[in-house]
Amino acid sequence: MNSMKILKISLMVILLVAVVYVVVDMFFKSSNQTRENFSKFSQRVARQAKKSTEGTDKTMVPLDGIMITINGRKYHYMKADMSFKMKNTEDTKILEKNIDDVRDLILRYTALKGSDKLDTDKGKEAYKATIKNLIYHTFGYEVEDIYFRNFVLAP
């Protein structure tokens, strides 16, 4: 007798779960908005491709993501994204191939430089002029100008 009650209760629970499943399934299938919202729920979301930082000027070479520990009383870290405007397209192609060497040069120079003057416009312009001269004297590439797209100093 006891086992009959357990069997009836089990069948009722199974029937209830089946009804709930059918009702929920019909709800999700009937609603377009719900389907759109949950259609990718179980899919793995792909990482977005990195947006291009290149412009239309063929003489521009981007250098992104320089993070440097620098000497200074006020600031100890610098993060910069910069672009080099080259004087000719031949130097542009060569610089693009050797951008890792230029990055290394900038990292080594900036790590030794004091940060005290980098927080002023005059200090940034002097820094850019020094970087242009270093690149020219080290590699022979003629940089017309350097543009900071991002520049952050942090204590």
NUSEGU-313426 format. One record per residue: y negated, z negated, x negated of N, C-alpha, C in turn; residue number from 0. Coordinates in steps of 0.1 Angstrom, whole numbers, plus 5000, padded with zeros to 4 digits. Layout:
// residues N
@nnorth:Y | nup:Z | neast:X | canorth:Y | caup:Z | caeast:X | cnorth:Y | cup:Z | ceast:X | seq:NUM
...
***
This chain:
// residues 155
@nnorth:5012 | nup:5000 | neast:4992 | canorth:5000 | caup:5000 | caeast:5000 | cnorth:4987 | cup:5000 | ceast:4991 | seq:0
@nnorth:4988 | nup:4992 | neast:4981 | canorth:4976 | caup:4991 | caeast:4972 | cnorth:4974 | cup:5004 | ceast:4965 | seq:1
@nnorth:4985 | nup:5010 | neast:4960 | canorth:4984 | caup:5023 | caeast:4953 | cnorth:4978 | cup:5034 | ceast:4962 | seq:2
@nnorth:4981 | nup:5033 | neast:4976 | canorth:4976 | caup:5043 | caeast:4985 | cnorth:4961 | cup:5042 | ceast:4986 | seq:3
@nnorth:4955 | nup:5030 | neast:4986 | canorth:4941 | caup:5028 | caeast:4987 | cnorth:4934 | cup:5033 | ceast:4974 | seq:4
@nnorth:4940 | nup:5031 | neast:4963 | canorth:4935 | caup:5036 | caeast:4950 | cnorth:4935 | cup:5051 | ceast:4950 | seq:5
@nnorth:4946 | nup:5057 | neast:4955 | canorth:4947 | caup:5071 | caeast:4955 | cnorth:4936 | cup:5077 | ceast:4965 | seq:6
@nnorth:4934 | nup:5071 | neast:4976 | canorth:4923 | caup:5076 | caeast:4986 | cnorth:4909 | cup:5074 | ceast:4979 | seq:7
@nnorth:4907 | nup:5063 | neast:4973 | canorth:4894 | caup:5061 | caeast:4967 | cnorth:4892 | cup:5071 | ceast:4955 | seq:8
@nnorth:4902 | nup:5074 | neast:4947 | canorth:4901 | caup:5083 | caeast:4936 | cnorth:4898 | cup:5097 | ceast:4942 | seq:9
@nnorth:4905 | nup:5101 | neast:4953 | canorth:4903 | caup:5114 | caeast:4959 | cnorth:4888 | cup:5115 | ceast:4964 | seq:10
@nnorth:4883 | nup:5105 | neast:4970 | canorth:4870 | caup:5105 | caeast:4975 | cnorth:4859 | cup:5106 | ceast:4964 | seq:11
@nnorth:4862 | nup:5099 | neast:4953 | canorth:4853 | caup:5100 | caeast:4942 | cnorth:4853 | cup:5114 | ceast:4936 | seq:12
@nnorth:4865 | nup:5120 | neast:4935 | canorth:4866 | caup:5134 | caeast:4930 | cnorth:4859 | cup:5144 | ceast:4939 | seq:13
@nnorth:4861 | nup:5142 | neast:4952 | canorth:4854 | caup:5150 | caeast:4962 | cnorth:4839 | cup:5149 | ceast:4961 | seq:14
@nnorth:4834 | nup:5137 | neast:4960 | canorth:4820 | caup:5134 | caeast:4959 | cnorth:4814 | cup:5141 | ceast:4947 | seq:15
@nnorth:4821 | nup:5139 | neast:4935 | canorth:4816 | caup:5146 | caeast:4923 | cnorth:4816 | cup:5161 | ceast:4925 | seq:16
@nnorth:4826 | nup:5167 | neast:4931 | canorth:4826 | caup:5181 | caeast:4933 | cnorth:4815 | cup:5186 | ceast:4942 | seq:17
@nnorth:4812 | nup:5178 | neast:4953 | canorth:4801 | caup:5182 | caeast:4962 | cnorth:4787 | cup:5181 | ceast:4954 | seq:18
@nnorth:4785 | nup:5170 | neast:4947 | canorth:4773 | caup:5169 | caeast:4939 | cnorth:4772 | cup:5180 | ceast:4929 | seq:19
@nnorth:4782 | nup:5184 | neast:4922 | canorth:4782 | caup:5195 | caeast:4913 | cnorth:4778 | cup:5208 | ceast:4920 | seq:20
@nnorth:4784 | nup:5211 | neast:4932 | canorth:4781 | caup:5223 | caeast:4939 | cnorth:4766 | cup:5223 | ceast:4943 | seq:21
@nnorth:4761 | nup:5212 | neast:4948 | canorth:4747 | caup:5211 | caeast:4953 | cnorth:4738 | cup:5213 | ceast:4941 | seq:22
@nnorth:4740 | nup:5207 | neast:4930 | canorth:4731 | caup:5208 | caeast:4919 | cnorth:4732 | cup:5223 | ceast:4913 | seq:23
@nnorth:4744 | nup:5228 | neast:4913 | canorth:4746 | caup:5242 | caeast:4908 | cnorth:4738 | cup:5252 | ceast:4917 | seq:24
@nnorth:4739 | nup:5250 | neast:4930 | canorth:4731 | caup:5259 | caeast:4939 | cnorth:4716 | cup:5257 | ceast:4937 | seq:25
@nnorth:4712 | nup:5245 | neast:4935 | canorth:4697 | caup:5243 | caeast:4933 | cnorth:4692 | cup:5250 | ceast:4920 | seq:26
@nnorth:4700 | nup:5249 | neast:4909 | canorth:4696 | caup:5255 | caeast:4897 | cnorth:4696 | cup:5271 | ceast:4898 | seq:27
@nnorth:4706 | nup:5276 | neast:4905 | canorth:4707 | caup:5290 | caeast:4907 | cnorth:4697 | cup:5296 | ceast:4916 | seq:28
@nnorth:4693 | nup:5288 | neast:4926 | canorth:4684 | caup:5294 | caeast:4936 | cnorth:4669 | cup:5293 | ceast:4931 | seq:29
@nnorth:4665 | nup:5285 | neast:4922 | canorth:4652 | caup:5283 | caeast:4918 | cnorth:4649 | cup:5291 | ceast:4905 | seq:30
@nnorth:4641 | nup:5302 | neast:4906 | canorth:4638 | caup:5310 | caeast:4894 | cnorth:4630 | cup:5302 | ceast:4884 | seq:31
@nnorth:4621 | nup:5294 | neast:4889 | canorth:4613 | caup:5287 | caeast:4879 | cnorth:4621 | cup:5277 | ceast:4872 | seq:32
@nnorth:4630 | nup:5270 | neast:4878 | canorth:4639 | caup:5261 | caeast:4872 | cnorth:4648 | cup:5268 | ceast:4862 | seq:33
@nnorth:4653 | nup:5280 | neast:4866 | canorth:4662 | caup:5288 | caeast:4857 | cnorth:4654 | cup:5292 | ceast:4845 | seq:34
@nnorth:4641 | nup:5296 | neast:4846 | canorth:4634 | caup:5299 | caeast:4835 | cnorth:4631 | cup:5287 | ceast:4825 | seq:35
@nnorth:4628 | nup:5276 | neast:4831 | canorth:4625 | caup:5264 | caeast:4824 | cnorth:4638 | cup:5259 | ceast:4816 | seq:36
@nnorth:4649 | nup:5260 | neast:4822 | canorth:4661 | caup:5255 | caeast:4816 | cnorth:4671 | cup:5265 | ceast:4810 | seq:37
@nnorth:4667 | nup:5278 | neast:4810 | canorth:4676 | caup:5288 | caeast:4806 | cnorth:4679 | cup:5287 | ceast:4791 | seq:38
@nnorth:4669 | nup:5282 | neast:4783 | canorth:4671 | caup:5281 | caeast:4769 | cnorth:4674 | cup:5267 | ceast:4765 | seq:39
@nnorth:4678 | nup:5258 | neast:4774 | canorth:4680 | caup:5244 | caeast:4771 | cnorth:4691 | cup:5242 | ceast:4761 | seq:40
@nnorth:4702 | nup:5250 | neast:4763 | canorth:4713 | caup:5248 | caeast:4753 | cnorth:4713 | cup:5257 | ceast:4741 | seq:41
@nnorth:4703 | nup:5266 | neast:4741 | canorth:4702 | caup:5275 | caeast:4730 | cnorth:4695 | cup:5268 | ceast:4718 | seq:42
@nnorth:4698 | nup:5272 | neast:4706 | canorth:4691 | caup:5267 | caeast:4695 | cnorth:4679 | cup:5275 | ceast:4693 | seq:43
@nnorth:4668 | nup:5268 | neast:4691 | canorth:4655 | caup:5275 | caeast:4690 | cnorth:4653 | cup:5279 | ceast:4675 | seq:44
@nnorth:4650 | nup:5292 | neast:4673 | canorth:4648 | caup:5297 | caeast:4659 | cnorth:4634 | cup:5292 | ceast:4654 | seq:45
@nnorth:4634 | nup:5290 | neast:4641 | canorth:4621 | caup:5287 | caeast:4634 | cnorth:4612 | cup:5299 | ceast:4635 | seq:46
@nnorth:4599 | nup:5296 | neast:4638 | canorth:4589 | caup:5307 | caeast:4639 | cnorth:4587 | cup:5312 | ceast:4625 | seq:47
@nnorth:4585 | nup:5325 | neast:4625 | canorth:4582 | caup:5332 | caeast:4612 | cnorth:4568 | cup:5327 | ceast:4607 | seq:48
@nnorth:4566 | nup:5326 | neast:4594 | canorth:4554 | caup:5322 | caeast:4589 | cnorth:4543 | cup:5333 | ceast:4591 | seq:49
@nnorth:4532 | nup:5329 | neast:4596 | canorth:4522 | caup:5339 | caeast:4599 | cnorth:4516 | cup:5344 | ceast:4586 | seq:50
@nnorth:4513 | nup:5356 | neast:4586 | canorth:4507 | caup:5363 | caeast:4574 | cnorth:4493 | cup:5358 | ceast:4571 | seq:51
@nnorth:4490 | nup:5355 | neast:4559 | canorth:4476 | caup:5351 | caeast:4555 | cnorth:4469 | cup:5363 | ceast:4548 | seq:52
@nnorth:4476 | nup:5374 | neast:4548 | canorth:4470 | caup:5386 | caeast:4542 | cnorth:4459 | cup:5392 | ceast:4551 | seq:53
@nnorth:4448 | nup:5397 | neast:4545 | canorth:4438 | caup:5404 | caeast:4552 | cnorth:4440 | cup:5419 | ceast:4550 | seq:54
@nnorth:4429 | nup:5426 | neast:4554 | canorth:4430 | caup:5440 | caeast:4553 | cnorth:4425 | cup:5445 | ceast:4540 | seq:55
@nnorth:4419 | nup:5437 | neast:4532 | canorth:4414 | caup:5440 | caeast:4519 | cnorth:4425 | cup:5441 | ceast:4509 | seq:56
@nnorth:4427 | nup:5453 | neast:4503 | canorth:4438 | caup:5455 | caeast:4494 | cnorth:4436 | cup:5448 | ceast:4481 | seq:57
@nnorth:4424 | nup:5443 | neast:4478 | canorth:4422 | caup:5436 | caeast:4465 | cnorth:4423 | cup:5421 | ceast:4466 | seq:58
@nnorth:4428 | nup:5416 | neast:4478 | canorth:4429 | caup:5402 | caeast:4480 | cnorth:4443 | cup:5397 | ceast:4477 | seq:59
@nnorth:4445 | nup:5386 | neast:4470 | canorth:4458 | caup:5380 | caeast:4467 | cnorth:4458 | cup:5366 | ceast:4471 | seq:60
@nnorth:4466 | nup:5362 | neast:4481 | canorth:4466 | caup:5348 | caeast:4486 | cnorth:4474 | cup:5339 | ceast:4477 | seq:61
@nnorth:4470 | nup:5327 | neast:4475 | canorth:4477 | caup:5316 | caeast:4468 | cnorth:4477 | cup:5304 | ceast:4477 | seq:62
@nnorth:4488 | nup:5301 | neast:4484 | canorth:4489 | caup:5291 | caeast:4494 | cnorth:4496 | cup:5278 | ceast:4489 | seq:63
@nnorth:4492 | nup:5267 | neast:4494 | canorth:4499 | caup:5255 | caeast:4493 | cnorth:4499 | cup:5248 | ceast:4479 | seq:64
@nnorth:4487 | nup:5248 | neast:4472 | canorth:4486 | caup:5241 | caeast:4460 | cnorth:4484 | cup:5226 | ceast:4463 | seq:65
@nnorth:4492 | nup:5217 | neast:4459 | canorth:4491 | caup:5203 | caeast:4461 | cnorth:4491 | cup:5197 | ceast:4447 | seq:66
@nnorth:4481 | nup:5190 | neast:4443 | canorth:4480 | caup:5185 | caeast:4429 | cnorth:4475 | cup:5171 | ceast:4429 | seq:67
@nnorth:4481 | nup:5163 | neast:4420 | canorth:4477 | caup:5150 | caeast:4416 | cnorth:4466 | cup:5151 | ceast:4406 | seq:68
@nnorth:4454 | nup:5146 | neast:4408 | canorth:4443 | caup:5148 | caeast:4399 | cnorth:4438 | cup:5135 | ceast:4394 | seq:69
@nnorth:4431 | nup:5135 | neast:4383 | canorth:4425 | caup:5123 | caeast:4377 | cnorth:4411 | cup:5121 | ceast:4384 | seq:70
@nnorth:4408 | nup:5109 | neast:4387 | canorth:4395 | caup:5106 | caeast:4393 | cnorth:4394 | cup:5092 | ceast:4398 | seq:71
@nnorth:4382 | nup:5087 | neast:4399 | canorth:4380 | caup:5074 | caeast:4405 | cnorth:4380 | cup:5075 | ceast:4420 | seq:72
@nnorth:4375 | nup:5085 | neast:4426 | canorth:4373 | caup:5086 | caeast:4441 | cnorth:4385 | cup:5093 | ceast:4447 | seq:73
@nnorth:4390 | nup:5104 | neast:4441 | canorth:4401 | caup:5112 | caeast:4447 | cnorth:4412 | cup:5113 | ceast:4437 | seq:74
@nnorth:4424 | nup:5113 | neast:4443 | canorth:4436 | caup:5114 | caeast:4434 | cnorth:4445 | cup:5126 | ceast:4438 | seq:75
@nnorth:4442 | nup:5133 | neast:4449 | canorth:4450 | caup:5144 | caeast:4454 | cnorth:4441 | cup:5155 | ceast:4458 | seq:76
@nnorth:4446 | nup:5168 | neast:4455 | canorth:4439 | caup:5179 | caeast:4460 | cnorth:4449 | cup:5189 | ceast:4466 | seq:77
@nnorth:4446 | nup:5194 | neast:4478 | canorth:4454 | caup:5205 | caeast:4484 | cnorth:4444 | cup:5216 | ceast:4487 | seq:78
@nnorth:4449 | nup:5228 | neast:4483 | canorth:4440 | caup:5240 | caeast:4484 | cnorth:4449 | cup:5252 | ceast:4487 | seq:79
@nnorth:4443 | nup:5261 | neast:4496 | canorth:4448 | caup:5274 | caeast:4498 | cnorth:4437 | cup:5283 | ceast:4494 | seq:80
@nnorth:4439 | nup:5292 | neast:4486 | canorth:4428 | caup:5301 | caeast:4481 | cnorth:4433 | cup:5315 | ceast:4480 | seq:81
@nnorth:4423 | nup:5324 | neast:4480 | canorth:4425 | caup:5338 | caeast:4478 | cnorth:4417 | cup:5343 | ceast:4467 | seq:82
@nnorth:4423 | nup:5353 | neast:4459 | canorth:4416 | caup:5359 | caeast:4448 | cnorth:4412 | cup:5373 | ceast:4452 | seq:83
@nnorth:4399 | nup:5376 | neast:4450 | canorth:4395 | caup:5389 | caeast:4452 | cnorth:4394 | cup:5396 | ceast:4439 | seq:84
@nnorth:4402 | nup:5406 | neast:4436 | canorth:4403 | caup:5412 | caeast:4423 | cnorth:4393 | cup:5423 | ceast:4422 | seq:85
@nnorth:4390 | nup:5427 | neast:4410 | canorth:4380 | caup:5437 | caeast:4408 | cnorth:4386 | cup:5451 | ceast:4410 | seq:86
@nnorth:4399 | nup:5453 | neast:4407 | canorth:4406 | caup:5466 | caeast:4410 | cnorth:4420 | cup:5464 | ceast:4415 | seq:87
@nnorth:4425 | nup:5474 | neast:4421 | canorth:4438 | caup:5473 | caeast:4428 | cnorth:4449 | cup:5472 | ceast:4418 | seq:88
@nnorth:4447 | nup:5477 | neast:4406 | canorth:4458 | caup:5476 | caeast:4396 | cnorth:4460 | cup:5462 | ceast:4392 | seq:89
@nnorth:4449 | nup:5454 | neast:4390 | canorth:4451 | caup:5440 | caeast:4387 | cnorth:4456 | cup:5432 | ceast:4399 | seq:90
@nnorth:4453 | nup:5437 | neast:4411 | canorth:4459 | caup:5431 | caeast:4423 | cnorth:4474 | cup:5431 | ceast:4423 | seq:91
@nnorth:4479 | nup:5443 | neast:4420 | canorth:4494 | caup:5445 | caeast:4420 | cnorth:4500 | cup:5436 | ceast:4409 | seq:92
@nnorth:4494 | nup:5436 | neast:4397 | canorth:4500 | caup:5428 | caeast:4386 | cnorth:4499 | cup:5413 | ceast:4390 | seq:93
@nnorth:4488 | nup:5408 | neast:4395 | canorth:4486 | caup:5394 | caeast:4399 | cnorth:4496 | cup:5390 | ceast:4410 | seq:94
@nnorth:4499 | nup:5399 | neast:4419 | canorth:4509 | caup:5396 | caeast:4430 | cnorth:4523 | cup:5394 | ceast:4424 | seq:95
@nnorth:4526 | nup:5401 | neast:4413 | canorth:4539 | caup:5400 | caeast:4407 | cnorth:4540 | cup:5387 | ceast:4398 | seq:96
@nnorth:4528 | nup:5383 | neast:4393 | canorth:4528 | caup:5371 | caeast:4384 | cnorth:4521 | cup:5359 | ceast:4390 | seq:97
@nnorth:4521 | nup:5358 | neast:4403 | canorth:4514 | caup:5347 | caeast:4410 | cnorth:4519 | cup:5333 | ceast:4406 | seq:98
@nnorth:4532 | nup:5333 | neast:4403 | canorth:4538 | caup:5320 | caeast:4399 | cnorth:4532 | cup:5315 | ceast:4386 | seq:99
@nnorth:4529 | nup:5324 | neast:4376 | canorth:4523 | caup:5320 | caeast:4364 | cnorth:4509 | cup:5315 | ceast:4366 | seq:100
@nnorth:4501 | nup:5322 | neast:4375 | canorth:4488 | caup:5318 | caeast:4378 | cnorth:4488 | cup:5305 | ceast:4385 | seq:101
@nnorth:4497 | nup:5302 | neast:4394 | canorth:4498 | caup:5289 | caeast:4401 | cnorth:4501 | cup:5278 | ceast:4390 | seq:102
@nnorth:4510 | nup:5281 | neast:4381 | canorth:4512 | caup:5271 | caeast:4370 | cnorth:4500 | cup:5268 | ceast:4362 | seq:103
@nnorth:4492 | nup:5278 | neast:4359 | canorth:4480 | caup:5277 | caeast:4351 | cnorth:4470 | cup:5268 | ceast:4359 | seq:104
@nnorth:4468 | nup:5271 | neast:4372 | canorth:4459 | caup:5263 | caeast:4380 | cnorth:4464 | cup:5249 | ceast:4381 | seq:105
@nnorth:4477 | nup:5247 | neast:4383 | canorth:4482 | caup:5233 | caeast:4385 | cnorth:4480 | cup:5225 | ceast:4372 | seq:106
@nnorth:4483 | nup:5231 | neast:4361 | canorth:4481 | caup:5224 | caeast:4348 | cnorth:4466 | cup:5221 | ceast:4345 | seq:107
@nnorth:4457 | nup:5230 | neast:4348 | canorth:4443 | caup:5228 | caeast:4345 | cnorth:4438 | cup:5217 | ceast:4354 | seq:108
@nnorth:4441 | nup:5219 | neast:4367 | canorth:4435 | caup:5210 | caeast:4377 | cnorth:4440 | cup:5195 | ceast:4376 | seq:109
@nnorth:4453 | nup:5194 | neast:4372 | canorth:4458 | caup:5180 | caeast:4370 | cnorth:4451 | cup:5173 | ceast:4359 | seq:110
@nnorth:4445 | nup:5180 | neast:4349 | canorth:4438 | caup:5173 | caeast:4338 | cnorth:4423 | cup:5172 | ceast:4341 | seq:111
@nnorth:4418 | nup:5179 | neast:4351 | canorth:4404 | caup:5179 | caeast:4354 | cnorth:4401 | cup:5167 | ceast:4362 | seq:112
@nnorth:4390 | nup:5161 | neast:4361 | canorth:4385 | caup:5150 | caeast:4369 | cnorth:4381 | cup:5155 | ceast:4383 | seq:113
@nnorth:4383 | nup:5147 | neast:4393 | canorth:4380 | caup:5151 | caeast:4406 | cnorth:4366 | cup:5147 | ceast:4411 | seq:114
@nnorth:4359 | nup:5141 | neast:4402 | canorth:4346 | caup:5135 | caeast:4407 | cnorth:4336 | cup:5145 | ceast:4411 | seq:115
@nnorth:4336 | nup:5157 | neast:4406 | canorth:4326 | caup:5168 | caeast:4410 | cnorth:4332 | cup:5178 | ceast:4420 | seq:116
@nnorth:4344 | nup:5177 | neast:4423 | canorth:4350 | caup:5186 | caeast:4433 | cnorth:4346 | cup:5184 | ceast:4447 | seq:117
@nnorth:4340 | nup:5173 | neast:4450 | canorth:4336 | caup:5171 | caeast:4464 | cnorth:4322 | cup:5176 | ceast:4467 | seq:118
@nnorth:4315 | nup:5183 | neast:4457 | canorth:4302 | caup:5189 | caeast:4460 | cnorth:4304 | cup:5204 | ceast:4459 | seq:119
@nnorth:4294 | nup:5211 | neast:4466 | canorth:4295 | caup:5226 | caeast:4465 | cnorth:4293 | cup:5231 | ceast:4451 | seq:120
@nnorth:4284 | nup:5225 | neast:4444 | canorth:4282 | caup:5229 | caeast:4430 | cnorth:4294 | cup:5227 | ceast:4421 | seq:121
@nnorth:4301 | nup:5216 | neast:4424 | canorth:4314 | caup:5213 | caeast:4416 | cnorth:4325 | cup:5223 | ceast:4420 | seq:122
@nnorth:4326 | nup:5227 | neast:4433 | canorth:4336 | caup:5237 | caeast:4437 | cnorth:4333 | cup:5250 | ceast:4431 | seq:123
@nnorth:4320 | nup:5254 | neast:4430 | canorth:4316 | caup:5267 | caeast:4424 | cnorth:4319 | cup:5267 | ceast:4409 | seq:124
@nnorth:4317 | nup:5256 | neast:4402 | canorth:4320 | caup:5255 | caeast:4388 | cnorth:4335 | cup:5255 | ceast:4386 | seq:125
@nnorth:4343 | nup:5249 | neast:4395 | canorth:4357 | caup:5249 | caeast:4394 | cnorth:4362 | cup:5264 | ceast:4396 | seq:126
@nnorth:4357 | nup:5271 | neast:4406 | canorth:4361 | caup:5285 | caeast:4408 | cnorth:4358 | cup:5294 | ceast:4396 | seq:127
@nnorth:4346 | nup:5292 | neast:4390 | canorth:4342 | caup:5299 | caeast:4378 | cnorth:4351 | cup:5296 | ceast:4366 | seq:128
@nnorth:4355 | nup:5284 | neast:4365 | canorth:4364 | caup:5280 | caeast:4354 | cnorth:4378 | cup:5287 | ceast:4356 | seq:129
@nnorth:4383 | nup:5286 | neast:4368 | canorth:4396 | caup:5292 | caeast:4372 | cnorth:4395 | cup:5307 | ceast:4369 | seq:130
@nnorth:4385 | nup:5314 | neast:4373 | canorth:4383 | caup:5328 | caeast:4370 | cnorth:4384 | cup:5331 | ceast:4355 | seq:131
@nnorth:4377 | nup:5323 | neast:4347 | canorth:4377 | caup:5325 | caeast:4333 | cnorth:4390 | cup:5322 | ceast:4327 | seq:132
@nnorth:4397 | nup:5312 | neast:4331 | canorth:4410 | caup:5309 | caeast:4326 | cnorth:4420 | cup:5320 | ceast:4329 | seq:133
@nnorth:4420 | nup:5326 | neast:4341 | canorth:4429 | caup:5337 | caeast:4345 | cnorth:4426 | cup:5349 | ceast:4336 | seq:134
@nnorth:4413 | nup:5352 | neast:4334 | canorth:4409 | caup:5363 | caeast:4326 | cnorth:4414 | cup:5361 | ceast:4311 | seq:135
@nnorth:4411 | nup:5350 | neast:4306 | canorth:4414 | caup:5348 | caeast:4291 | cnorth:4429 | cup:5346 | ceast:4289 | seq:136
@nnorth:4436 | nup:5341 | neast:4299 | canorth:4450 | caup:5339 | caeast:4297 | cnorth:4458 | cup:5351 | ceast:4300 | seq:137
@nnorth:4455 | nup:5358 | neast:4311 | canorth:4463 | caup:5370 | caeast:4315 | cnorth:4456 | cup:5383 | ceast:4314 | seq:138
@nnorth:4443 | nup:5383 | neast:4314 | canorth:4435 | caup:5395 | caeast:4314 | cnorth:4432 | cup:5401 | ceast:4327 | seq:139
@nnorth:4435 | nup:5394 | neast:4338 | canorth:4432 | caup:5399 | caeast:4352 | cnorth:4417 | cup:5396 | ceast:4355 | seq:140
@nnorth:4410 | nup:5406 | neast:4360 | canorth:4396 | caup:5404 | caeast:4364 | cnorth:4395 | cup:5400 | ceast:4378 | seq:141
@nnorth:4392 | nup:5387 | neast:4380 | canorth:4390 | caup:5381 | caeast:4394 | cnorth:4375 | cup:5382 | ceast:4397 | seq:142
@nnorth:4372 | nup:5389 | neast:4408 | canorth:4358 | caup:5390 | caeast:4412 | cnorth:4353 | cup:5378 | ceast:4418 | seq:143
@nnorth:4361 | nup:5372 | neast:4427 | canorth:4357 | caup:5359 | caeast:4434 | cnorth:4370 | cup:5352 | ceast:4439 | seq:144
@nnorth:4368 | nup:5339 | neast:4441 | canorth:4379 | caup:5330 | caeast:4446 | cnorth:4373 | cup:5324 | ceast:4459 | seq:145
@nnorth:4382 | nup:5325 | neast:4469 | canorth:4378 | caup:5319 | caeast:4482 | cnorth:4387 | cup:5308 | ceast:4486 | seq:146
@nnorth:4382 | nup:5297 | neast:4490 | canorth:4390 | caup:5286 | caeast:4495 | cnorth:4392 | cup:5288 | ceast:4510 | seq:147
@nnorth:4404 | nup:5289 | neast:4514 | canorth:4407 | caup:5289 | caeast:4529 | cnorth:4409 | cup:5275 | ceast:4534 | seq:148
@nnorth:4414 | nup:5266 | neast:4526 | canorth:4416 | caup:5252 | caeast:4529 | cnorth:4413 | cup:5245 | ceast:4516 | seq:149
@nnorth:4406 | nup:5234 | neast:4517 | canorth:4404 | caup:5226 | caeast:4505 | cnorth:4402 | cup:5211 | ceast:4510 | seq:150
@nnorth:4411 | nup:5203 | neast:4505 | canorth:4411 | caup:5189 | caeast:4509 | cnorth:4413 | cup:5180 | ceast:4497 | seq:151
@nnorth:4404 | nup:5170 | neast:4496 | canorth:4406 | caup:5159 | caeast:4486 | cnorth:4409 | cup:5146 | ceast:4493 | seq:152
@nnorth:4419 | nup:5139 | neast:4487 | canorth:4423 | caup:5127 | caeast:4493 | cnorth:4424 | cup:5116 | ceast:4483 | seq:153
@nnorth:4421 | nup:5103 | neast:4487 | canorth:4421 | caup:5092 | caeast:4478 | cnorth:4435 | cup:5088 | ceast:4474 | seq:154
***
